[in-house]
Amino acid sequence: MNFAFSYEGRRRALQAAIAVFGLIPVGAGLAGVLLGPRMVEHAAASLPLDSHYRYLSGLLLGIGLVYWSLIPSIERRGGAFRILTLVVFVGGLGRLGGGFASGLPDLPMQGALVMELVVTPLLCLWQSRVARGGVSAVSRARG
């Protein structure tokens, strides 16, 4: 069997995808924590806005780090993966609602919206398929 289509190949491809896509929340979260609202605008923000922005950026950083922590045993971490995906998806719905209420955001925020509402759920489906394939592989090895 070709490695790319084997269970191990699919598992490693998912691990690589999580590692690469995880750079986005980790990088954006870290930038937001360090820069605050200056990350997206040059005007000075009020103290409450700055504090809230840095807090939410810290959550984004944490989400990315937790996704990364799932990589070594990705096939067994479906529950945590689905919870994180739900959190990200709900955040994306909030961003989408803001788009309807206030207008379409700039291109980087549109990219974030695609990550939140499309890419992350697709990664979750992929994780589920890899997990099911792992159960099948273990069953075949035992029987």
GIWO-V488389 format. One record per pair of residues at least 12 apart in sequence whose ideal C-beta (glycine too) atoms are under 10 Angstrom apart, sorted by the first residue. I is the first residue (numbers start at 0). J is the second residue. Records with the same first field share a line. If there is no record, write none. Layout:
I: J + J
//
This chain:
5: 132 + 136
6: 74 + 129 + 132 + 133 + 135 + 136 + 137 + 139
7: 132 + 133 + 136
9: 74 + 125 + 128 + 129 + 132 + 133
10: 73 + 74 + 126 + 129 + 130 + 132 + 133 + 136
11: 73 + 129
12: 125 + 129
13: 70 + 73 + 74 + 122 + 125 + 126 + 128 + 129 + 130
14: 69 + 70 + 71 + 72 + 73 + 74 + 129
15: 70
16: 70 + 73 + 118 + 121 + 122 + 125 + 126
17: 63 + 66 + 67 + 69 + 70 + 73 + 80 + 122 + 125 + 126
18: 66 + 67 + 70
20: 63 + 66 + 114 + 118 + 119 + 122
21: 62 + 63 + 64 + 65 + 66 + 67 + 68 + 69 + 70 + 122
22: 63 + 67
23: 59 + 63 + 110 + 111 + 114 + 118 + 119
24: 56 + 58 + 59 + 60 + 61 + 62 + 63 + 64 + 65 + 66 + 67 + 83 + 87 + 111 + 114 + 115 + 119
25: 59 + 60 + 61 + 62 + 63 + 64 + 66 + 67
26: 59 + 60 + 63
27: 39 + 56 + 59 + 60 + 63 + 107 + 111 + 114
28: 53 + 55 + 56 + 57 + 58 + 59 + 60 + 61 + 62 + 63 + 64
29: 56 + 57 + 59 + 60 + 63 + 64
30: 56 + 59 + 60
31: 52 + 53 + 54 + 55 + 56 + 57 + 58 + 59 + 60
32: 52 + 53 + 54 + 55 + 56 + 57 + 58 + 59 + 60
33: 53 + 56
34: 49 + 52 + 53 + 56
35: 48 + 49 + 50 + 51 + 52 + 53 + 56
36: 48 + 49 + 51 + 52 + 53 + 56
37: 49 + 52
38: 52 + 53 + 56 + 107
39: 52 + 104 + 105 + 107 + 108
55: 90
58: 86 + 90
59: 87 + 90 + 111
61: 83
62: 83 + 84 + 86 + 87 + 90 + 119
63: 83 + 87
65: 79 + 80 + 82 + 83 + 86
66: 79 + 80 + 83 + 84 + 87 + 119 + 122
69: 83 + 126
72: 133
73: 125 + 126 + 129 + 130 + 133
74: 126 + 127 + 128 + 129 + 130 + 131 + 132 + 133 + 134 + 136 + 137
75: 130 + 133 + 134
76: 126 + 130
77: 123 + 126 + 127 + 129 + 130 + 131
79: 126
80: 119 + 122 + 123 + 125 + 126 + 127 + 130
81: 120 + 123 + 126 + 127
83: 119 + 122 + 123
84: 115 + 119 + 120 + 121 + 122 + 123 + 124 + 126
85: 119 + 120 + 123
86: 115 + 119
87: 111 + 114 + 115 + 116 + 118 + 119 + 120 + 122 + 123
88: 115 + 116 + 117 + 119 + 120 + 123
89: 115
90: 111 + 112 + 115 + 116 + 119
91: 111 + 112 + 113 + 114 + 115 + 116 + 117 + 118 + 119 + 120
92: 112 + 115 + 116
93: 115
94: 108 + 109 + 111 + 112 + 115 + 116
95: 112 + 115 + 116
97: 112
98: 112
//
